[in-house]
């Protein structure tokens, strides 16, 4: 921890007045400077993903949804998606990224398009909480978790870190350059 603090003290300060350059295809996603974390931040919602090679963070809030965070440490590139439902959209209504299969495939493709190599990918999973209670309610969170694990295994992508399930939502911050992820539990079950 001390080494990290010393290294960070020599780092150049982040310019608060302008965000780092976004990769092609990601310039329209709004970003803001988070004064608490002192980092430029891209906020994504369900059905979106963001890929970056810059010193910034990606954040989202998850209930039953799942976010896959992936990076290639050698390429200095990473990204996060946020999907709502497992599987794929059989109708292809134009919102395919709301479905796990399309969201993960698209994240992989975007990383590869920008110089990432699949064999170096580090993968993390977050979300899948059971936030809609009641007896007989379908547990979409569990279905999303099961799908994500199975699909990533089929793609031969190992998961190195996860925070999944439970009865609470999560706020996730992911740093594509370092692979560092921060999870804050939200809601009724988050008091532990």
N, C-alpha and C positions, 0 to 999 in steps of 0.2 A: 504494500500500500504506500509506503514511504517513497519507493522508487517511482511509482506512478505519479505521486504528487510532485516530485522533483522534475520528472520529465515534462509534466504539464506546465510547470512554471516557466519553462523555456519555449513553450509553444507560442506561436503568434496569436494575438487576440482575434476573436471572431468579429467581423464587421457587423454591427447591429443595423446599420443603415441599408444594407442590401443583402439579399440572400445569395448563397453560392449558386453557381450556374447549374441549372437543371439539365438532365439528359434530354435528348430529343424525344418528344412525345409526352413529356411531363411538365412542360412549361406553364400549362394552364391551371394546374392544381395549386390552390392557394397555400402559401407558406407564411409563417409568422415567426418572429423572434420571441422565444420563451425566456423571459427574464429570470425565472426561477432556475431552470436548468442551464441557462446561458448557451442556448443552442438554437439554430434555425430548425424549424419543425414543419414537416408536412403532415397534415391531418387527413387520414382516409376514413371512409365510411364503408358500409356493406356494399359490395359490388365494385370496389376500387382496389387498385394496387399502385405502389410507387416504388421505383427503382432509382438508386442514387450511387454515385461514386464520389460524393462530396462529404465534407465534415458537417453533417446535419443529422437529425433524428426523424424517425417516422413514428407516428402515434395513432392509436385508435382505441375505441371503447368497445368491449365485447360482452355480450350476454351469452346466448346460446350459439352465437357465431364463432367461427374459428379463424385465427390469423396464422398464416405460415410465414415465418421469417427465414430468409435464405441469404447466404452470402458466399462469395468466393474471396477468401482472404488475400490470395496472391494478386488477383485482379483489382483489389480495392473497391469492391462493388457489392451491393446488397439490396434487398428489397423486402417488402411486406405486402401481403394481400389480406383481404377480409371477406370471407364468404359466409353466406347466410344458410345455405342448404347443401346437403351432401349430393353427390352424383353429378348429373349434368342436366341441362335444360333441353328436354326433348323437343320443344317447340321452337327453340332459338328465336326468342323475342327481342334480341338485342341487348339483353341484360345477362348474358352468359356468365359474367364474372361473379354473379351472385351465387353460382353453383361451384362446389368444390373442385370438380374435375377441370373445368375451364379455368378457374382461378389459379390452380396450381400449375397447370400446363402453360398458362400465359406467363406466370412469374418465371418459370424455368426458361421459356423462350426469350423473354426480355433480358434475363441475365446473360444468356448465351449470345444474344444479338449485340450486347454491349461489351463482350470480351470475356465473360465468365466461362468456366469449363466445369461441366457437370461433376466430374470425378473429384473436384475440389470443394464442392458445395457443402456448407455447414447448414443444418436445418434445425429450426426450433418451432414448437407448436404452443399456441395459447388459446384459451377460451373454452367454449363448449359447456358453459355452466347451465345448470337446471334452474333457470330464473322464472319459469312459468310453472307454478305449483298446481296442486289439485290432483285428485285421484283420477286415473285413467288418461291424464294428459300425456301426449306424445313427448318423449324426451328428445327434442331436436338436437340439443347439445351433445348427448351421447351418440346419436347417429352421425353428427359432424365429426366427432372425435374418432369414431370407428372408421369412418370413410377416410379421413386424412391419414391415419396410421396405415391403413391397408394400401391406399394409393401410393404413398411415399415408399412403402416397402416394395411394391411392384416396380417402381421407378428406380429401385436400388439406391434410395437416398435415406441415410440413417438420421434419426432424430437425436440430437445431442442434449437438448434441454426442452422441458415442457412445464407448463402450469395449466392443467386441464380439469374440467369437471367442477363439482361442488355446487353449492347453492348461491353463488354470487357472480357478479359481473367483474370485469377486470379492465383497468386502463393499462395499456402496454406501450412502452417507449422502446424503440429498437434503433441502435446505432449501426448503420450498414458497414462502416469502415472497421469498427472494432468487434462487431458481433455481440456487443453488450446489450442485454435486454433488462428492462426494469418493469416489474409488474406491481400494480397497486390493486388490492382487492377492494371491491365496492359493494355496498348493499348489506343486507341483514346478516349474511353469514361471514362477513369480513372481519369480525371482531376477534380473530385469533392470530 
